[in-house]
Amino acid sequence: MADSGENHAGSEPQPFNSNETSASAQDVQTEFLDSPQKDDGAPRREDLGYDLFQGREKTYRETMTSPYGKFENLFDTYHPRCKTKLTVAMKSNPFVKLLLKAMEESGCSMYKDRHFSCEPCGYKVAGGFDPQANQVVLCQNIISSQGMMNRVLTHELIHAFDHCRGRVDWYNNLQHVACSEIRAANLSGDCSFSGEFRRFQLKGVKKHHQTCVWQRARDSVKVVRNCTDEEAARAVDSVWDTCFNDLAPFHKIPRNKKDAIRAARFRYDYDI
């Protein structure tokens, strides 16, 4: 979840197993394209963050055929502008192009009209990943610039990448959610020096990045899983070392577009 640290004592890390897949690449691709995730025994939808996304309060098939109603888009300027920014990001942003390539290589190719949805959202979030529908949600009323679209899309694609490559229990395992939030904050540019400076959140240079990642991961877990600060912090602490150091599909923590371009060449022999 994209919104508008140091490791502390915790239990033994139990992040999702990113090296263990449940099916062949062909089976994964079929599931990612066609099948909603089952939510047997899942918590209430409001405890999973769905209340933050107004367009998600529909059945799976309604969401697939019309994210929030064709006629609602008729006089809506937010929606076409969001779609245009999405197109530009998918065609030109190195972070986004790397992650789309990584998804393809993992057997989960993503298509603009199937796996991305511009929708109105509450003001606590700028985007989200819906594992039940296998969709990235982009908050059209919040994303105000191309730069913001690039960052939010990168953040949510990291969640989609984790969903594709590992056994992520989004509904019942808070540590799994925390692990993906750590990775998204660490690798998406959420905690860039310039971004934190603009938000007046700079806490010093030496451990700025780690502190920012920890705080943003904790805050994201708290918002999307409707839990307390203490519960979110414990979940982040318990998987911090493993998940902060899991940099896939990058080869190091990316600081700029050149790092994403190098990662594409290093990982996939792919020129962006």
N, C-alpha and C positions, 0 to 999 in steps of 0.2 A: 504494500500500500504506500503510495506516495502522498505526503502531506504537504498543506500550504504553509568509546570509553575505556576506561580502564577495566581490566578483569577483576572481579571481586570473588570472594569465596562462594563456591556453589557445589552442587552435586556433580557426579561424573557425567561428562557430556554424552548426550544421546541424540545427536543430530540425525537427520534422515541419511540413509545410505545412498550417496550419489553415484557410487560405482556399481550398484546392483539394480538391474532393471527387471521388470516383471514380465517382459515379453520381447519378441524379436522387434527389429526396427519397423518391419511392415505392420505388425500387430499394433505397435505403439502409434504409428501414423493413422491407422484406421480408427483407433480409439480417440485420438486427439481430434480427428476431423468430425466423427459422427456421433460419439456417445457422450452423454452427460455423465459426470461422476455420480455414483450412488452416494446417498447421504443417510444410509441406514444407521440409526442410533445417533445421528448428529445433534448437536445442541440447537437451540432456537435460532432462527435466522437473525434476530436482532442481536444475538450474542456473537454472530459471525461477521458483523459489519454490514450486512445487506441493507440496513435501514439508512446507511449513509449514501446509498446509490438508489435514487428514486426509480430509475429505469429497470432495476433488478427485481422489483416487486411483481413479477409475472412468472408464468410457467416457463419451462425451458424452451418449448416450441414457440411460444409467443415472443420470447426474447430473440430467438434465432430469426424469425420471420420479420419482426418489426420491433427493434430495440425499445422504442417508447412511443410508437404510433406514427404512421406516415403523415397524417394530417397535422400533427403537432409540429412537424418540421416545415410546414408550408410557408409560414411567415417568420421563421426562426433564423436569425443571422448567425447565432452561435454555432449551429450545427454545420453549415457548409464551411465556415472558417476553420472549425476543428478538423474537418475532413481534409481540407487543403493542407493544413499544417502536418497532418498525419502523412499525407502523400509525400510532402517535401522531406520529412524526416526519414521515411523508408527508402527514399531514392538517394539521399545525399549525406545523411549523418553517419560517420564511421562507427560510432558506438552501436547504433541501431542496426546497421548493415552487418556488423560482426555478430550480433546476437541472433539475427535472422538466419545467418549462415550456420551458426552453432546449432540452432533449432533444427534446421534442415539436415545437418550431418547427424543429429541425434534421432532422426526419424520423425520429427514433428514440424514439418513445414507449416508456416503460418501464412494465411492469405488475408488480404486487406478486408474483403467483404464478409469473411467468415469469422475471423479471430480478433477483430478490433471493432469497438463500438463507441462512438461519441454520444454521450448522454449527459443530462443534467444531474448534478450531485449536490449533496450538502456541503457546507463550507469548511468542513474539517479535513476534506481530502481533495486531491487533484487527480487521482487515478486509482485503479485497483486491478487485481487479477481475480477473475471468477473461475475457480477450479471446476465448479459444477458445469458451467457452460463452455469451459476452455476458451475464455475470452479475456482480452485486455480491455478494461473500461477506461475511457478518457473523458475527464470532466469538462465538457465544452464550455460551461459557464465559469470555470476557474482558470483554465489554461489560456493565458492572455498574450503569449508571444511564442515565436518559433523556438527560442531557446528553452522556454519552459516545457514546450511539447517534447523537445529532444530529451530533456532530463527525465520527465515523467515516463515517457515511453521506454527509455532505457531501464529505469527502475522496475517497471512492470514486466518487461521482457526477461529480466533476471528471475523474477518469480515464475514466469512461464517456463524458462529454461530449467529451473529446479524441479518444477512439476513434471517436465518431460523426462528428465534423466534419473530421477530418484524416486524412492517410495515415500512421498510426502503425505502425512496424515494431517491435512489442513484443519480438519474439524475437531479432532480429539486430542491432538498432541501439541501443547503450547510451545514445547521446545522446537518442534519442526517449524512452526510459524516464526519463532524467534530467529532460528538459523537463517531462513530465507530473508528476513528483514535485515539482519546483520550484513549479509552478502549484498543486498540491494543498496543499502546505505553506503557500503564500502566501495562498491564498484561503479555506481551510476553517476557519480559527480555530485551527489547530494551534499557531500561534505568538503567540496572544494574550498580552498582558501578564499577565493574571491566571493563565492556564494555566501559563506559564513560572514565575511566582512560586510556584505550588503545587508544581511539580516541582523547586524550588530550582535552576532553571537560568538565572536572570536574570543577564545579563552586562553590565548597565548599560542606560540608557534610550536613548541617542542612536541606536545602530545595533543595538539589540536585535533588531528584527524581521528585518532582513536576515541577521544572523548565525544566528538560529534557523532561518530558511528554508533557508539553505545547509547547515547541519549536519543538519537532518532529511531534506532531499533526499538528501544524500550517504549517510546511514545507511540510508535506504530502498532506494536503488539497490544498496548493498552486500548487504543482506539478501535482496532478492528476485532478484538476479542472481548471487549467489554469487561476487562479485568482491572484489578487495582494496580497502583504503581509498584507495590511490593511484589505482586505475582509476576508482572511483566519484567521487572528487574531480575528476579530469580531465574526466569526462563532465559533471559539474555545471558546472564552470568554463567549458567550451566553449560552453554554451548559456545561460549565466546572464543576460546582458543582455536577450536576446530574450524568454526565457521568464518572467523575473521581471516584465517589463513587459507581458506578455500577460494581461489581466485578464478576458477574456470568461468567462462572460456578465455579470460585474459591470462597473460603470462606474468603480470605484476599488477599492483594497484594502478589503474590508469589515471594519469594526471591531465592529459590533453588528448586531442584527436590523433596525434601522431602515435600515441601508445596503443590506441585501438587499431590503427592501421598496421602497426608492427605485430600486434597479437593475431590479427587475421592471417598475416603471412606466416607467423611462427606456428600457429595451431593448425591452420587449414590450407596453407600455401595458396591463399586467396588474396588477390589484389583488390582493395576497395577503391 
